Amino acid sequence: MRRGMWCAAWTLLAGLVACSPTGPADNVPVTPPPPAPGVSAALDSTRASRGESLEVAVYTYGPGTEIFERFGHIALAVHDRTTGEDVAFNWGMFDFNQPNFLTRFLTGDTKYWMVGYRTDQFNAAYQGEDRTIRKQVVALTPVQRGALYDFLAWNAQEQNKYYRYDYYRDNCSTRVRDALDWALGGALKSAFSTTQGHHTWRDETARITATDVPVYAGIQVALGRNADAHLDAWGESFLPERLADHLATTRIGNSAIVQSDSVIFTAQRTPLPAAAPQRLWMGAALGLLLAALVVALSRAAHGGMRVAGTALTLFGVLWYLVGGLVGTALLLAATVTKHAPYMGSNLSLLLFHPLLLLVAVLWAWRAAAGRAGRAVRAMAILSAGFAVVALVLIHIPGFTQGSMIVVFAVLPVHVALAWAARNAKMNAAPRLPQS
């Protein structure tokens, strides 16, 4: 049994640091899009005539109050100066009440869709929420403007408006970016891909969620090393504010992409931080504080203080139980959900993993019997060993991951509990003397 347990443990260790599958793309509309500019001369002639009266603008909206609003929002608007029609196309539609929303959210299969609104009403809604509004008029030719209008009208059709939302690669901002790139014949992607950025998915997410400590901590645990790759301007454009900034400074050939750029409403709320916070010392302080608590309880229990033994038992069971549940969720997310590209290849799985559920059971069982037992000692030491491996791997090229704060917070506690399993007397019912 013990041999099987160790084999299973090392098999898990090998699997946890392996790359996870990403799965095929599934954001396919029902009907094909209209031809791109340059495909049909006759069609382009019609588009040029229509495009003469059109103005295309990108509206970027600053962060809101709710956590999902802090990333900002964006819309692509088309104004027809002849008819007065002005429509803001918005790819950020979702519904908490749609069937199986929670399941879809947890598995990364959330359904979003695009719909058009009157631009003035759309802007008024965001102004009412005290969110900054920035307007950028895009410098397109009449043919490109006419073609873009055809594309947006096609995308807004019922059979084509739905898509699977992806946090970083397919969201309201990337849809605006991709629509403009389609009209520009791929020139936008070419320009953005040659501009190296200074941000990563982890850094950007940490910056935006910095004031919400539970969400910030969860993000650090959940994101794997793929989230630490430096992004070019194309990748950074998953955030509306980054897309707007890159549009403002990028040129295609000798021409600027944006012909006018203005802020039409300025919010009064506190702006988001400019950079992700550095909180390694907080993680280390938390880990050392909890480890010191475990050591103190262990020594007190070893000295005969029953309440310390009870507290150590409860702490250990809770620690391993929560860690096991978190690890199970991480393992599932990294292997059988569409979150794998971001949550796979994650060293956090050496700190939180399903084996901790077994440790929690053994910790409680052996405590009830009045002794730690060889099994719980072995599993506690093994768990601490996994955490040490995470500390080593995070410094090795190919395994480097920006979640050192998680290692600093968790490793000391695992080590302290392993030491306590060898030394502390667990809480147990008093035994009667033998005759």
Buried (B, 14 or more C-beta within 10 A) or exposed (E): EEEEBEEEBEEBBEEBBEEBEEEEEEEEBEEEEBBBBEEEEEBBEBBBEBBEBBBBBBBBBBBBEEEEBBBBBBBBBBBBEEEEBBBBBBBBBBEEEEEEBEEBBBBBBBBBBBBBBEBEEBBEEBBEBBBBBBBBBBBBBBBBBBBBBBBBBBBBEEEBBBBBBBBBBBBBBBBBBBBBBBBBBEBBBEBBEEEEBEBBBBBBBBBBBBEEEEBBBEBBBBBBBBBBEEBBBBBBBBBBBBBBBBBBEBEBEEEBBBEEBEEEBEBEBEEBEEEBEEBEEBBBEBBBEBBEBBBBBBBBBBEEBEEBBBBBBBBBBEBBBEBBBBBBBBBBBBBEBBBBBBBBBBBBBBBBBBBBBBBBBBBBBBBEEBEBBEBBBBBBBBBBBBBBBBBEBBEEEEBEBBBBBBBBBBBBBBBBBBBBBEBBBBBBEEEEEEE
